C-alpha cells in the first residue's frame, strides 16, 4: 500500500541520517532545501516559530510535531478503488517515491491543521480598538464556518496585560506569545501588527494583509480557501522555477501541475536540487489523487457523507479530467441508479452550488448581500421531495441567519 511504501522510504531516510551522524561516516549527497520556508502567497506556509502558548484549542504549551507521512488523513481499508487505476497510480509513485523525504524536513506546528483553513492573526494591544475589531472579525468567521473546518490562531505580546485583555475579549482559540518588536516568527513585522494570514487546506499561504483596510480582499480569499478540498501538504521549499507549478497545484489543477513538474525535471539535467523538487511535487500530486479517491469511496459508503462524496468527485474531475475524474463521474452515475441515491445526489449538488457562492460571514452577519443568499437557501428548501440530510443542513443554516441580530 501507499502508506507502507512511503513509510519504508521515511525509515530508510532516518537510518541513513543516523548512519551519517556516526564518527567517520561519509555524508550522503542529498540536495537540501533552505532552512526556512519563505512567507509568500502560493507558497507552503512556514511554521509559526513560537513555542509559548495560552488559550484553548489543539495547541497548549509547546507545539508538538505531528508527522503525516503520505498526507496523513488517508482513510485506511477503503475498498472498491479500481484495481487498474490504483495500480497505475502506484506505478507512478514507485518511480518517484524515493524523493519524498530527500532533503525535506519534519512538518511543524501547522501540520496538525491539515485540511483546515487557518487564520493566523496578530493582536497588538497597543492598538486596542483595532485589536478588538480584529478579534470580533475572527470570532464571526469561526462561528459562521463551524461546519467548514476553520481554525483561528492568534499571536500577541508575551505579558500579563495582553493575556488579561485577550481573556476579557473572549478569545477562544490558541494564542502564541512572543515579542512583537523582535520576534523570530516570520508572521510578526514591527509596526504592522493588525494583520491576518489566510492559510489554505493544503498548507499554503493564500492571503496576507489588514482586513480593516482590505475587507473585500480578505473575504474573497477566505471564500476561495473554504471551497477547496485540500491537497497533500508540501513541506519543502521548492525553487523559484516552481512558482507556476505551485500555483497550479494549490489551485487544485493537479494534472497541469504534474505536467509542469515533469518538464522542469527534464530541463534540469544536472541540477539535482531541481530534479528532487520536481519529484517532491509530483508525488504530492499523485498522493492527493489517491486520498481523494479514497475519500470519495468513504463518502458514498456512509450515506450521511454524501456531501463529501460530491465534493471529492468534483475535485477529481477538475484535477484529473482524463484519468480518475472519468472514473469518479462513472461511479456517480452508477450510484445514482438507485432512486433514493439519485434524489440525494440531486439535493447535494444543489446545496453544493449554494456553498460555492456562500458569503464567508454568512450566517452570523446581516446585510443586503446575505439577505439575497438567504433567499436562495429558502428557495432550495421549498423544493419538492427534499432528502433529509441536505434539508437539515440548509434549514440549520437559515435558522442561524434568522436568529442573527442586525
Order of alpha helices (4+ residues) and beta strands (2+ residues): alpha-beta-alpha-beta-alpha-beta-alpha-beta-beta-beta-alpha-alpha-alpha-alpha-alpha-alpha-alpha-alpha-alpha
